[in-house]
Amino acid sequence: MDSAVKTVVTTFLGSSRGGESLNNQSFQKLIQKNLSSIMEDTDSQSAIKEMQQGLDNNSDGKVSFQEYLKLIGYLANSLSQKKCEGNADSS
Ligand SMILES: [Ca+2]
């Protein structure tokens, strides 16, 4: 669990090159490189852009660490729901 949290942080910092936020390109790379197995439409540039706009709370065109955490929370949430559904199916 602690390594998972570290990964969340280092993945962001690696993609932003130590900066405070991700631009379009680095956000797209982060998604495609790290999240394609648990997200749909990661090969669609327009879907990623739409997602980025949805996360962009302060509308500065970039994804801050806080905004990125929103995405992680959303993914964790949808993953846990899928797990629950999966368990219901197998029982
Ligand atoms: Ca923003």
PDB file of the backbone (N, CA, C, O) and the ligand in Angstrom, with CONECT records:
HET     CA  A 101       1
ATOM      1  N   MET A   1       0.811  -1.207   0.000  1.00  0.00           N
ATOM      2  CA  MET A   1       0.000   0.000   0.000  1.00  0.00           C
ATOM      3  C   MET A   1       0.852   1.268   0.000  1.00  0.00           C
ATOM      4  O   MET A   1       0.564   2.209  -0.740  1.00  0.00           O
ATOM      5  N   ASP A   2       1.911   1.297   0.837  1.00  0.00           N
ATOM      6  CA  ASP A   2       2.756   2.500   0.842  1.00  0.00           C
ATOM      7  C   ASP A   2       3.451   2.681  -0.499  1.00  0.00           C
ATOM      8  O   ASP A   2       3.666   3.809  -0.944  1.00  0.00           O
ATOM      9  N   SER A   3       3.802   1.573  -1.144  1.00  0.00           N
ATOM     10  CA  SER A   3       4.463   1.704  -2.442  1.00  0.00           C
ATOM     11  C   SER A   3       3.480   2.212  -3.496  1.00  0.00           C
ATOM     12  O   SER A   3       3.867   2.909  -4.433  1.00  0.00           O
ATOM     13  N   ALA A   4       2.216   1.858  -3.334  1.00  0.00           N
ATOM     14  CA  ALA A   4       1.206   2.349  -4.277  1.00  0.00           C
ATOM     15  C   ALA A   4       1.057   3.862  -4.171  1.00  0.00           C
ATOM     16  O   ALA A   4       0.935   4.555  -5.181  1.00  0.00           O
ATOM     17  N   VAL A   5       1.066   4.364  -2.943  1.00  0.00           N
ATOM     18  CA  VAL A   5       0.959   5.812  -2.743  1.00  0.00           C
ATOM     19  C   VAL A   5       2.184   6.517  -3.325  1.00  0.00           C
ATOM     20  O   VAL A   5       2.079   7.564  -3.964  1.00  0.00           O
ATOM     21  N   LYS A   6       3.353   5.908  -3.083  1.00  0.00           N
ATOM     22  CA  LYS A   6       4.578   6.491  -3.651  1.00  0.00           C
ATOM     23  C   LYS A   6       4.505   6.524  -5.169  1.00  0.00           C
ATOM     24  O   LYS A   6       4.915   7.497  -5.801  1.00  0.00           O
ATOM     25  N   THR A   7       3.977   5.448  -5.747  1.00  0.00           N
ATOM     26  CA  THR A   7       3.867   5.399  -7.200  1.00  0.00           C
ATOM     27  C   THR A   7       2.981   6.514  -7.731  1.00  0.00           C
ATOM     28  O   THR A   7       3.285   7.137  -8.748  1.00  0.00           O
ATOM     29  N   VAL A   8       1.874   6.758  -7.024  1.00  0.00           N
ATOM     30  CA  VAL A   8       0.962   7.829  -7.425  1.00  0.00           C
ATOM     31  C   VAL A   8       1.711   9.167  -7.482  1.00  0.00           C
ATOM     32  O   VAL A   8       1.526   9.958  -8.407  1.00  0.00           O
ATOM     33  N   VAL A   9       2.556   9.399  -6.478  1.00  0.00           N
ATOM     34  CA  VAL A   9       3.290  10.665  -6.400  1.00  0.00           C
ATOM     35  C   VAL A   9       4.424  10.719  -7.427  1.00  0.00           C
ATOM     36  O   VAL A   9       4.565  11.707  -8.148  1.00  0.00           O
ATOM     37  N   THR A  10       5.234   9.651  -7.491  1.00  0.00           N
ATOM     38  CA  THR A  10       6.389   9.691  -8.399  1.00  0.00           C
ATOM     39  C   THR A  10       5.959   9.691  -9.862  1.00  0.00           C
ATOM     40  O   THR A  10       6.642  10.256 -10.716  1.00  0.00           O
ATOM     41  N   THR A  11       4.832   9.061 -10.145  1.00  0.00           N
ATOM     42  CA  THR A  11       4.328   9.070 -11.522  1.00  0.00           C
ATOM     43  C   THR A  11       3.982  10.489 -11.944  1.00  0.00           C
ATOM     44  O   THR A  11       4.293  10.911 -13.058  1.00  0.00           O
ATOM     45  N   PHE A  12       3.340  11.216 -11.051  1.00  0.00           N
ATOM     46  CA  PHE A  12       2.996  12.609 -11.359  1.00  0.00           C
ATOM     47  C   PHE A  12       4.264  13.446 -11.541  1.00  0.00           C
ATOM     48  O   PHE A  12       4.405  14.176 -12.522  1.00  0.00           O
ATOM     49  N   LEU A  13       5.185  13.327 -10.578  1.00  0.00           N
ATOM     50  CA  LEU A  13       6.397  14.147 -10.626  1.00  0.00           C
ATOM     51  C   LEU A  13       7.269  13.799 -11.831  1.00  0.00           C
ATOM     52  O   LEU A  13       7.902  14.670 -12.429  1.00  0.00           O
ATOM     53  N   GLY A  14       7.288  12.506 -12.178  1.00  0.00           N
ATOM     54  CA  GLY A  14       8.050  12.098 -13.357  1.00  0.00           C
ATOM     55  C   GLY A  14       7.462  12.691 -14.622  1.00  0.00           C
ATOM     56  O   GLY A  14       8.195  13.117 -15.514  1.00  0.00           O
ATOM     57  N   SER A  15       6.137  12.721 -14.701  1.00  0.00           N
ATOM     58  CA  SER A  15       5.479  13.228 -15.897  1.00  0.00           C
ATOM     59  C   SER A  15       5.545  14.748 -15.973  1.00  0.00           C
ATOM     60  O   SER A  15       5.636  15.314 -17.063  1.00  0.00           O
ATOM     61  N   SER A  16       5.500  15.404 -14.830  1.00  0.00           N
ATOM     62  CA  SER A  16       5.541  16.871 -14.827  1.00  0.00           C
ATOM     63  C   SER A  16       6.980  17.374 -14.769  1.00  0.00           C
ATOM     64  O   SER A  16       7.225  18.580 -14.758  1.00  0.00           O
ATOM     65  N   ARG A  17       7.921  16.447 -14.733  1.00  0.00           N
ATOM     66  CA  ARG A  17       9.351  16.759 -14.580  1.00  0.00           C
ATOM     67  C   ARG A  17       9.592  17.645 -13.365  1.00  0.00           C
ATOM     68  O   ARG A  17      10.346  18.616 -13.418  1.00  0.00           O
ATOM     69  N   GLY A  18       8.937  17.287 -12.281  1.00  0.00           N
ATOM     70  CA  GLY A  18       9.133  18.014 -11.034  1.00  0.00           C
ATOM     71  C   GLY A  18       8.307  19.275 -10.913  1.00  0.00           C
ATOM     72  O   GLY A  18       8.347  19.957  -9.889  1.00  0.00           O
ATOM     73  N   GLY A  19       7.550  19.588 -11.967  1.00  0.00           N
ATOM     74  CA  GLY A  19       6.732  20.800 -11.946  1.00  0.00           C
ATOM     75  C   GLY A  19       5.445  20.604 -11.168  1.00  0.00           C
ATOM     76  O   GLY A  19       5.158  19.511 -10.681  1.00  0.00           O
ATOM     77  N   GLU A  20       4.678  21.671 -11.057  1.00  0.00           N
ATOM     78  CA  GLU A  20       3.456  21.628 -10.251  1.00  0.00           C
ATOM     79  C   GLU A  20       2.254  21.088 -11.006  1.00  0.00           C
ATOM     80  O   GLU A  20       1.267  20.677 -10.396  1.00  0.00           O
ATOM     81  N   SER A  21       2.333  21.089 -12.317  1.00  0.00           N
ATOM     82  CA  SER A  21       1.180  20.598 -13.076  1.00  0.00           C
ATOM     83  C   SER A  21       1.589  19.971 -14.399  1.00  0.00           C
ATOM     84  O   SER A  21       2.713  20.133 -14.872  1.00  0.00           O
ATOM     85  N   LEU A  22       0.638  19.247 -14.980  1.00  0.00           N
ATOM     86  CA  LEU A  22       0.857  18.558 -16.246  1.00  0.00           C
ATOM     87  C   LEU A  22       0.193  19.355 -17.368  1.00  0.00           C
ATOM     88  O   LEU A  22      -0.943  19.808 -17.224  1.00  0.00           O
ATOM     89  N   ASN A  23       0.897  19.524 -18.473  1.00  0.00           N
ATOM     90  CA  ASN A  23       0.242  20.130 -19.634  1.00  0.00           C
ATOM     91  C   ASN A  23      -0.438  19.039 -20.467  1.00  0.00           C
ATOM     92  O   ASN A  23      -0.386  17.862 -20.110  1.00  0.00           O
ATOM     93  N   ASN A  24      -1.065  19.423 -21.557  1.00  0.00           N
ATOM     94  CA  ASN A  24      -1.809  18.467 -22.381  1.00  0.00           C
ATOM     95  C   ASN A  24      -0.994  17.232 -22.708  1.00  0.00           C
ATOM     96  O   ASN A  24      -1.439  16.095 -22.550  1.00  0.00           O
ATOM     97  N   GLN A  25       0.232  17.504 -23.176  1.00  0.00           N
ATOM     98  CA  GLN A  25       1.066  16.419 -23.658  1.00  0.00           C
ATOM     99  C   GLN A  25       1.491  15.474 -22.537  1.00  0.00           C
ATOM    100  O   GLN A  25       1.423  14.254 -22.687  1.00  0.00           O
ATOM    101  N   SER A  26       1.928  16.041 -21.419  1.00  0.00           N
ATOM    102  CA  SER A  26       2.414  15.181 -20.347  1.00  0.00           C
ATOM    103  C   SER A  26       1.261  14.435 -19.676  1.00  0.00           C
ATOM    104  O   SER A  26       1.432  13.313 -19.198  1.00  0.00           O
ATOM    105  N   PHE A  27       0.089  15.067 -19.646  1.00  0.00           N
ATOM    106  CA  PHE A  27      -1.076  14.368 -19.099  1.00  0.00           C
ATOM    107  C   PHE A  27      -1.429  13.171 -19.978  1.00  0.00           C
ATOM    108  O   PHE A  27      -1.684  12.072 -19.485  1.00  0.00           O
ATOM    109  N   GLN A  28      -1.439  13.409 -21.285  1.00  0.00           N
ATOM    110  CA  GLN A  28      -1.762  12.325 -22.223  1.00  0.00           C
ATOM    111  C   GLN A  28      -0.768  11.176 -22.097  1.00  0.00           C
ATOM    112  O   GLN A  28      -1.155  10.008 -22.108  1.00  0.00           O
ATOM    113  N   LYS A  29       0.501  11.510 -21.978  1.00  0.00           N
ATOM    114  CA  LYS A  29       1.532  10.490 -21.838  1.00  0.00           C
ATOM    115  C   LYS A  29       1.336   9.684 -20.555  1.00  0.00           C
ATOM    116  O   LYS A  29       1.423   8.456 -20.554  1.00  0.00           O
ATOM    117  N   LEU A  30       1.070  10.405 -19.464  1.00  0.00           N
ATOM    118  CA  LEU A  30       0.872   9.744 -18.174  1.00  0.00           C
ATOM    119  C   LEU A  30      -0.260   8.716 -18.269  1.00  0.00           C
ATOM    120  O   LEU A  30      -0.128   7.581 -17.811  1.00  0.00           O
ATOM    121  N   ILE A  31      -1.368   9.139 -18.872  1.00  0.00           N
ATOM    122  CA  ILE A  31      -2.522   8.245 -19.009  1.00  0.00           C
ATOM    123  C   ILE A  31      -2.163   7.023 -19.849  1.00  0.00           C
ATOM    124  O   ILE A  31      -2.412   5.883 -19.455  1.00  0.00           O
ATOM    125  N   GLN A  32      -1.576   7.282 -21.009  1.00  0.00           N
ATOM    126  CA  GLN A  32      -1.327   6.184 -21.940  1.00  0.00           C
ATOM    127  C   GLN A  32      -0.267   5.234 -21.422  1.00  0.00           C
ATOM    128  O   GLN A  32      -0.325   4.031 -21.677  1.00  0.00           O
ATOM    129  N   LYS A  33       0.693   5.763 -20.702  1.00  0.00           N
ATOM    130  CA  LYS A  33       1.797   4.939 -20.226  1.00  0.00           C
ATOM    131  C   LYS A  33       1.427   4.162 -18.966  1.00  0.00           C
ATOM    132  O   LYS A  33       1.895   3.042 -18.759  1.00  0.00           O
ATOM    133  N   ASN A  34       0.578   4.767 -18.121  1.00  0.00           N
ATOM    134  CA  ASN A  34       0.363   4.182 -16.796  1.00  0.00           C
ATOM    135  C   ASN A  34      -1.038   3.668 -16.510  1.00  0.00           C
ATOM    136  O   ASN A  34      -1.235   2.853 -15.609  1.00  0.00           O
ATOM    137  N   LEU A  35      -2.009   4.143 -17.277  1.00  0.00           N
ATOM    138  CA  LEU A  35      -3.383   3.833 -16.877  1.00  0.00           C
ATOM    139  C   LEU A  35      -4.200   3.128 -17.960  1.00  0.00           C
ATOM    140  O   LEU A  35      -5.416   2.987 -17.833  1.00  0.00           O
ATOM    141  N   SER A  36      -3.527   2.685 -19.028  1.00  0.00           N
ATOM    142  CA  SER A  36      -4.288   2.123 -20.140  1.00  0.00           C
ATOM    143  C   SER A  36      -4.941   0.785 -19.783  1.00  0.00           C
ATOM    144  O   SER A  36      -5.887   0.358 -20.445  1.00  0.00           O
ATOM    145  N   SER A  37      -4.433   0.120 -18.727  1.00  0.00           N
ATOM    146  CA  SER A  37      -5.015  -1.186 -18.405  1.00  0.00           C
ATOM    147  C   SER A  37      -6.281  -1.072 -17.560  1.00  0.00           C
ATOM    148  O   SER A  37      -7.080  -2.007 -17.519  1.00  0.00           O
ATOM    149  N   ILE A  38      -6.476   0.069 -16.882  1.00  0.00           N
ATOM    150  CA  ILE A  38      -7.687   0.189 -16.072  1.00  0.00           C
ATOM    151  C   ILE A  38      -8.626   1.278 -16.583  1.00  0.00           C
ATOM    152  O   ILE A  38      -9.688   1.509 -16.004  1.00  0.00           O
ATOM    153  N   MET A  39      -8.230   1.951 -17.677  1.00  0.00           N
ATOM    154  CA  MET A  39      -9.092   2.979 -18.235  1.00  0.00           C
ATOM    155  C   MET A  39      -9.488   2.646 -19.656  1.00  0.00           C
ATOM    156  O   MET A  39      -8.750   1.987 -20.389  1.00  0.00           O
ATOM    157  N   GLU A  40     -10.673   3.114 -20.035  1.00  0.00           N
ATOM    158  CA  GLU A  40     -11.095   2.939 -21.420  1.00  0.00           C
ATOM    159  C   GLU A  40     -10.710   4.173 -22.225  1.00  0.00           C
ATOM    160  O   GLU A  40     -10.484   5.245 -21.665  1.00  0.00           O
ATOM    161  N   ASP A  41     -10.638   4.014 -23.530  1.00  0.00           N
ATOM    162  CA  ASP A  41     -10.434   5.145 -24.453  1.00  0.00           C
ATOM    163  C   ASP A  41      -9.100   5.844 -24.277  1.00  0.00           C
ATOM    164  O   ASP A  41      -8.982   7.024 -24.608  1.00  0.00           O
ATOM    165  N   THR A  42      -8.076   5.142 -23.757  1.00  0.00           N
ATOM    166  CA  THR A  42      -6.805   5.834 -23.558  1.00  0.00           C
ATOM    167  C   THR A  42      -6.052   6.049 -24.869  1.00  0.00           C
ATOM    168  O   THR A  42      -5.087   6.811 -24.910  1.00  0.00           O
ATOM    169  N   ASP A  43      -6.490   5.377 -25.947  1.00  0.00           N
ATOM    170  CA  ASP A  43      -5.839   5.620 -27.228  1.00  0.00           C
ATOM    171  C   ASP A  43      -6.541   6.734 -28.007  1.00  0.00           C
ATOM    172  O   ASP A  43      -6.131   7.087 -29.112  1.00  0.00           O
ATOM    173  N   SER A  44      -7.588   7.271 -27.423  1.00  0.00           N
ATOM    174  CA  SER A  44      -8.294   8.369 -28.073  1.00  0.00           C
ATOM    175  C   SER A  44      -7.845   9.716 -27.500  1.00  0.00           C
ATOM    176  O   SER A  44      -8.032  10.003 -26.318  1.00  0.00           O
ATOM    177  N   GLN A  45      -7.253  10.523 -28.367  1.00  0.00           N
ATOM    178  CA  GLN A  45      -6.743  11.816 -27.923  1.00  0.00           C
ATOM    179  C   GLN A  45      -7.876  12.723 -27.437  1.00  0.00           C
ATOM    180  O   GLN A  45      -7.723  13.463 -26.465  1.00  0.00           O
ATOM    181  N   SER A  46      -9.009  12.653 -28.130  1.00  0.00           N
ATOM    182  CA  SER A  46     -10.121  13.537 -27.753  1.00  0.00           C
ATOM    183  C   SER A  46     -10.732  13.109 -26.429  1.00  0.00           C
ATOM    184  O   SER A  46     -11.181  13.951 -25.651  1.00  0.00           O
ATOM    185  N   ALA A  47     -10.754  11.800 -26.165  1.00  0.00           N
ATOM    186  CA  ALA A  47     -11.284  11.323 -24.885  1.00  0.00           C
ATOM    187  C   ALA A  47     -10.401  11.779 -23.740  1.00  0.00           C
ATOM    188  O   ALA A  47     -10.896  12.158 -22.678  1.00  0.00           O
ATOM    189  N   ILE A  48      -9.080  11.742 -23.955  1.00  0.00           N
ATOM    190  CA  ILE A  48      -8.149  12.177 -22.923  1.00  0.00           C
ATOM    191  C   ILE A  48      -8.283  13.679 -22.693  1.00  0.00           C
ATOM    192  O   ILE A  48      -8.216  14.150 -21.558  1.00  0.00           O
ATOM    193  N   LYS A  49      -8.468  14.408 -23.757  1.00  0.00           N
ATOM    194  CA  LYS A  49      -8.609  15.856 -23.629  1.00  0.00           C
ATOM    195  C   LYS A  49      -9.891  16.199 -22.854  1.00  0.00           C
ATOM    196  O   LYS A  49      -9.911  17.102 -22.017  1.00  0.00           O
ATOM    197  N   GLU A  50     -10.938  15.462 -23.157  1.00  0.00           N
ATOM    198  CA  GLU A  50     -12.210  15.668 -22.466  1.00  0.00           C
ATOM    199  C   GLU A  50     -12.049  15.397 -20.967  1.00  0.00           C
ATOM    200  O   GLU A  50     -12.558  16.130 -20.119  1.00  0.00           O
ATOM    201  N   MET A  51     -11.322  14.313 -20.679  1.00  0.00           N
ATOM    202  CA  MET A  51     -11.077  13.952 -19.292  1.00  0.00           C
ATOM    203  C   MET A  51     -10.272  15.050 -18.582  1.00  0.00           C
ATOM    204  O   MET A  51     -10.543  15.408 -17.436  1.00  0.00           O
ATOM    205  N   GLN A  52      -9.291  15.560 -19.296  1.00  0.00           N
ATOM    206  CA  GLN A  52      -8.449  16.611 -18.731  1.00  0.00           C
ATOM    207  C   GLN A  52      -9.280  17.857 -18.418  1.00  0.00           C
ATOM    208  O   GLN A  52      -9.097  18.493 -17.380  1.00  0.00           O
ATOM    209  N   GLN A  53     -10.180  18.192 -19.317  1.00  0.00           N
ATOM    210  CA  GLN A  53     -11.028  19.362 -19.085  1.00  0.00           C
ATOM    211  C   GLN A  53     -11.961  19.142 -17.908  1.00  0.00           C
ATOM    212  O   GLN A  53     -12.269  20.067 -17.157  1.00  0.00           O
ATOM    213  N   GLY A  54     -12.410  17.884 -17.758  1.00  0.00           N
ATOM    214  CA  GLY A  54     -13.275  17.565 -16.636  1.00  0.00           C
ATOM    215  C   GLY A  54     -12.553  17.691 -15.298  1.00  0.00           C
ATOM    216  O   GLY A  54     -13.159  18.026 -14.280  1.00  0.00           O
ATOM    217  N   LEU A  55     -11.241  17.416 -15.317  1.00  0.00           N
ATOM    218  CA  LEU A  55     -10.457  17.468 -14.074  1.00  0.00           C
ATOM    219  C   LEU A  55     -10.011  18.882 -13.741  1.00  0.00           C
ATOM    220  O   LEU A  55      -9.714  19.200 -12.589  1.00  0.00           O
ATOM    221  N   ASP A  56      -9.967  19.729 -14.770  1.00  0.00           N
ATOM    222  CA  ASP A  56      -9.345  21.044 -14.629  1.00  0.00           C
ATOM    223  C   ASP A  56     -10.239  22.011 -13.855  1.00  0.00           C
ATOM    224  O   ASP A  56     -10.969  22.815 -14.435  1.00  0.00           O
ATOM    225  N   ASN A  57     -10.160  21.910 -12.546  1.00  0.00           N
ATOM    226  CA  ASN A  57     -11.013  22.718 -11.664  1.00  0.00           C
ATOM    227  C   ASN A  57     -10.858  24.219 -11.878  1.00  0.00           C
ATOM    228  O   ASN A  57     -11.847  24.949 -11.950  1.00  0.00           O
ATOM    229  N   ASN A  58      -9.611  24.675 -11.980  1.00  0.00           N
ATOM    230  CA  ASN A  58      -9.376  26.114 -12.068  1.00  0.00           C
ATOM    231  C   ASN A  58      -9.225  26.597 -13.512  1.00  0.00           C
ATOM    232  O   ASN A  58      -8.840  27.740 -13.757  1.00  0.00           O
ATOM    233  N   SER A  59      -9.535  25.705 -14.472  1.00  0.00           N
ATOM    234  CA  SER A  59      -9.553  26.059 -15.898  1.00  0.00           C
ATOM    235  C   SER A  59      -8.287  26.761 -16.378  1.00  0.00           C
ATOM    236  O   SER A  59      -8.361  27.720 -17.146  1.00  0.00           O
ATOM    237  N   ASP A  60      -7.125  26.285 -15.929  1.00  0.00           N
ATOM    238  CA  ASP A  60      -5.887  26.878 -16.423  1.00  0.00           C
ATOM    239  C   ASP A  60      -5.281  26.039 -17.541  1.00  0.00           C
ATOM    240  O   ASP A  60      -4.177  26.318 -18.010  1.00  0.00           O
ATOM    241  N   GLY A  61      -6.017  25.001 -17.969  1.00  0.00           N
ATOM    242  CA  GLY A  61      -5.543  24.179 -19.079  1.00  0.00           C
ATOM    243  C   GLY A  61      -4.516  23.142 -18.675  1.00  0.00           C
ATOM    244  O   GLY A  61      -4.016  22.397 -19.518  1.00  0.00           O
ATOM    245  N   LYS A  62      -4.197  23.089 -17.389  1.00  0.00           N
ATOM    246  CA  LYS A  62      -3.225  22.112 -16.907  1.00  0.00           C
ATOM    247  C   LYS A  62      -3.833  21.280 -15.784  1.00  0.00           C
ATOM    248  O   LYS A  62      -4.837  21.655 -15.178  1.00  0.00           O
ATOM    249  N   VAL A  63      -3.195  20.140 -15.523  1.00  0.00           N
ATOM    250  CA  VAL A  63      -3.671  19.271 -14.452  1.00  0.00           C
ATOM    251  C   VAL A  63      -2.719  19.364 -13.269  1.00  0.00           C
ATOM    252  O   VAL A  63      -1.586  18.888 -13.338  1.00  0.00           O
ATOM    253  N   SER A  64      -3.178  19.977 -12.187  1.00  0.00           N
ATOM    254  CA  SER A  64      -2.362  20.093 -10.980  1.00  0.00           C
ATOM    255  C   SER A  64      -2.355  18.771 -10.221  1.00  0.00           C
ATOM    256  O   SER A  64      -3.078  17.839 -10.572  1.00  0.00           O
ATOM    257  N   PHE A  65      -1.545  18.701  -9.194  1.00  0.00           N
ATOM    258  CA  PHE A  65      -1.497  17.475  -8.403  1.00  0.00           C
ATOM    259  C   PHE A  65      -2.868  17.176  -7.784  1.00  0.00           C
ATOM    260  O   PHE A  65      -3.314  16.028  -7.785  1.00  0.00           O
ATOM    261  N   GLN A  66      -3.525  18.197  -7.262  1.00  0.00           N
ATOM    262  CA  GLN A  66      -4.862  18.023  -6.684  1.00  0.00           C
ATOM    263  C   GLN A  66      -5.850  17.487  -7.714  1.00  0.00           C
ATOM    264  O   GLN A  66      -6.650  16.596  -7.428  1.00  0.00           O
ATOM    265  N   GLU A  67      -5.775  18.044  -8.906  1.00  0.00           N
ATOM    266  CA  GLU A  67      -6.690  17.613  -9.969  1.00  0.00           C
ATOM    267  C   GLU A  67      -6.389  16.183 -10.404  1.00  0.00           C
ATOM    268  O   GLU A  67      -7.297  15.417 -10.728  1.00  0.00           O
ATOM    269  N   TYR A  68      -5.126  15.839 -10.408  1.00  0.00           N
ATOM    270  CA  TYR A  68      -4.683  14.486 -10.732  1.00  0.00           C
ATOM    271  C   TYR A  68      -5.175  13.493  -9.673  1.00  0.00           C
ATOM    272  O   TYR A  68      -5.560  12.369  -9.995  1.00  0.00           O
ATOM    273  N   LEU A  69      -5.158  13.923  -8.409  1.00  0.00           N
ATOM    274  CA  LEU A  69      -5.656  13.046  -7.334  1.00  0.00           C
ATOM    275  C   LEU A  69      -7.145  12.761  -7.503  1.00  0.00           C
ATOM    276  O   LEU A  69      -7.629  11.692  -7.132  1.00  0.00           O
ATOM    277  N   LYS A  70      -7.852  13.709  -8.056  1.00  0.00           N
ATOM    278  CA  LYS A  70      -9.274  13.505  -8.327  1.00  0.00           C
ATOM    279  C   LYS A  70      -9.458  12.346  -9.302  1.00  0.00           C
ATOM    280  O   LYS A  70     -10.358  11.520  -9.151  1.00  0.00           O
ATOM    281  N   LEU A  71      -8.591  12.308 -10.297  1.00  0.00           N
ATOM    282  CA  LEU A  71      -8.634  11.223 -11.275  1.00  0.00           C
ATOM    283  C   LEU A  71      -8.323   9.886 -10.608  1.00  0.00           C
ATOM    284  O   LEU A  71      -9.011   8.893 -10.847  1.00  0.00           O
ATOM    285  N   ILE A  72      -7.285   9.862  -9.772  1.00  0.00           N
ATOM    286  CA  ILE A  72      -6.910   8.631  -9.069  1.00  0.00           C
ATOM    287  C   ILE A  72      -8.074   8.157  -8.190  1.00  0.00           C
ATOM    288  O   ILE A  72      -8.391   6.968  -8.151  1.00  0.00           O
ATOM    289  N   GLY A  73      -8.700   9.098  -7.489  1.00  0.00           N
ATOM    290  CA  GLY A  73      -9.838   8.761  -6.642  1.00  0.00           C
ATOM    291  C   GLY A  73     -10.988   8.202  -7.455  1.00  0.00           C
ATOM    292  O   GLY A  73     -11.646   7.241  -7.056  1.00  0.00           O
ATOM    293  N   TYR A  74     -11.216   8.817  -8.596  1.00  0.00           N
ATOM    294  CA  TYR A  74     -12.288   8.364  -9.473  1.00  0.00           C
ATOM    295  C   TYR A  74     -12.015   6.949  -9.981  1.00  0.00           C
ATOM    296  O   TYR A  74     -12.908   6.103 -10.013  1.00  0.00           O
ATOM    297  N   LEU A  75     -10.754   6.708 -10.381  1.00  0.00           N
ATOM    298  CA  LEU A  75     -10.387   5.385 -10.893  1.00  0.00           C
ATOM    299  C   LEU A  75     -10.474   4.322  -9.802  1.00  0.00           C
ATOM    300  O   LEU A  75     -10.954   3.214 -10.041  1.00  0.00           O
ATOM    301  N   ALA A  76     -10.005   4.668  -8.598  1.00  0.00           N
ATOM    302  CA  ALA A  76     -10.069   3.727  -7.479  1.00  0.00           C
ATOM    303  C   ALA A  76     -11.512   3.375  -7.174  1.00  0.00           C
ATOM    304  O   ALA A  76     -11.845   2.223  -6.894  1.00  0.00           O
ATOM    305  N   ASN A  77     -12.360   4.389  -7.234  1.00  0.00           N
ATOM    306  CA  ASN A  77     -13.767   4.197  -6.974  1.00  0.00           C
ATOM    307  C   ASN A  77     -14.407   3.268  -8.005  1.00  0.00           C
ATOM    308  O   ASN A  77     -15.131   2.337  -7.651  1.00  0.00           O
ATOM    309  N   SER A  78     -14.133   3.531  -9.280  1.00  0.00           N
ATOM    310  CA  SER A  78     -14.761   2.716 -10.312  1.00  0.00           C
ATOM    311  C   SER A  78     -14.202   1.297 -10.294  1.00  0.00           C
ATOM    312  O   SER A  78     -14.904   0.339 -10.619  1.00  0.00           O
ATOM    313  N   LEU A  79     -12.919   1.170  -9.906  1.00  0.00           N
ATOM    314  CA  LEU A  79     -12.307  -0.151  -9.798  1.00  0.00           C
ATOM    315  C   LEU A  79     -12.968  -0.960  -8.677  1.00  0.00           C
ATOM    316  O   LEU A  79     -13.229  -2.152  -8.837  1.00  0.00           O
ATOM    317  N   SER A  80     -13.235  -0.310  -7.549  1.00  0.00           N
ATOM    318  CA  SER A  80     -13.840  -1.019  -6.428  1.00  0.00           C
ATOM    319  C   SER A  80     -15.277  -1.422  -6.771  1.00  0.00           C
ATOM    320  O   SER A  80     -15.763  -2.459  -6.319  1.00  0.00           O
ATOM    321  N   GLN A  81     -15.940  -0.602  -7.563  1.00  0.00           N
ATOM    322  CA  GLN A  81     -17.296  -0.963  -7.974  1.00  0.00           C
ATOM    323  C   GLN A  81     -17.290  -2.156  -8.911  1.00  0.00           C
ATOM    324  O   GLN A  81     -18.148  -3.036  -8.832  1.00  0.00           O
ATOM    325  N   LYS A  82     -16.292  -2.169  -9.813  1.00  0.00           N
ATOM    326  CA  LYS A  82     -16.178  -3.310 -10.726  1.00  0.00           C
ATOM    327  C   LYS A  82     -15.876  -4.580  -9.949  1.00  0.00           C
ATOM    328  O   LYS A  82     -16.424  -5.644 -10.238  1.00  0.00           O
ATOM    329  N   LYS A  83     -14.990  -4.456  -8.950  1.00  0.00           N
ATOM    330  CA  LYS A  83     -14.658  -5.603  -8.104  1.00  0.00           C
ATOM    331  C   LYS A  83     -15.897  -6.155  -7.440  1.00  0.00           C
ATOM    332  O   LYS A  83     -16.104  -7.367  -7.404  1.00  0.00           O
ATOM    333  N   CYS A  84     -16.727  -5.260  -6.909  1.00  0.00           N
ATOM    334  CA  CYS A  84     -17.955  -5.686  -6.242  1.00  0.00           C
ATOM    335  C   CYS A  84     -18.877  -6.408  -7.216  1.00  0.00           C
ATOM    336  O   CYS A  84     -19.471  -7.439  -6.899  1.00  0.00           O
ATOM    337  N   GLU A  85     -18.978  -5.833  -8.414  1.00  0.00           N
ATOM    338  CA  GLU A  85     -19.817  -6.465  -9.427  1.00  0.00           C
ATOM    339  C   GLU A  85     -19.275  -7.835  -9.783  1.00  0.00           C
ATOM    340  O   GLU A  85     -20.030  -8.795  -9.937  1.00  0.00           O
ATOM    341  N   GLY A  86     -17.942  -7.918  -9.912  1.00  0.00           N
ATOM    342  CA  GLY A  86     -17.294  -9.171 -10.268  1.00  0.00           C
ATOM    343  C   GLY A  86     -17.553 -10.249  -9.229  1.00  0.00           C
ATOM    344  O   GLY A  86     -17.816 -11.404  -9.564  1.00  0.00           O
ATOM    345  N   ASN A  87     -17.475  -9.855  -7.964  1.00  0.00           N
ATOM    346  CA  ASN A  87     -17.742 -10.800  -6.883  1.00  0.00           C
ATOM    347  C   ASN A  87     -19.179 -11.298  -6.925  1.00  0.00           C
ATOM    348  O   ASN A  87     -19.456 -12.474  -6.690  1.00  0.00           O
ATOM    349  N   ALA A  88     -20.080 -10.379  -7.229  1.00  0.00           N
ATOM    350  CA  ALA A  88     -21.491 -10.755  -7.284  1.00  0.00           C
ATOM    351  C   ALA A  88     -21.716 -11.766  -8.404  1.00  0.00           C
ATOM    352  O   ALA A  88     -22.505 -12.701  -8.266  1.00  0.00           O
ATOM    353  N   ASP A  89     -21.001 -11.561  -9.528  1.00  0.00           N
ATOM    354  CA  ASP A  89     -21.155 -12.468 -10.661  1.00  0.00           C
ATOM    355  C   ASP A  89     -20.652 -13.873 -10.361  1.00  0.00           C
ATOM    356  O   ASP A  89     -21.271 -14.858 -10.764  1.00  0.00           O
ATOM    357  N   SER A  90     -19.528 -13.965  -9.651  1.00  0.00           N
ATOM    358  CA  SER A  90     -18.904 -15.261  -9.456  1.00  0.00           C
ATOM    359  C   SER A  90     -19.564 -16.069  -8.342  1.00  0.00           C
ATOM    360  O   SER A  90     -19.350 -17.276  -8.235  1.00  0.00           O
ATOM    361  N   SER A  91     -20.355 -15.411  -7.525  1.00  0.00           N
ATOM    362  CA  SER A  91     -20.946 -16.148  -6.406  1.00  0.00           C
ATOM    363  C   SER A  91     -22.245 -16.843  -6.794  1.00  0.00           C
ATOM    364  O   SER A  91     -22.863 -17.505  -5.960  1.00  0.00           O
TER     365      SER A  91
HETATM  366 CA    CA A 101      -5.930  23.082 -13.505  1.00  0.00          CA2+
END
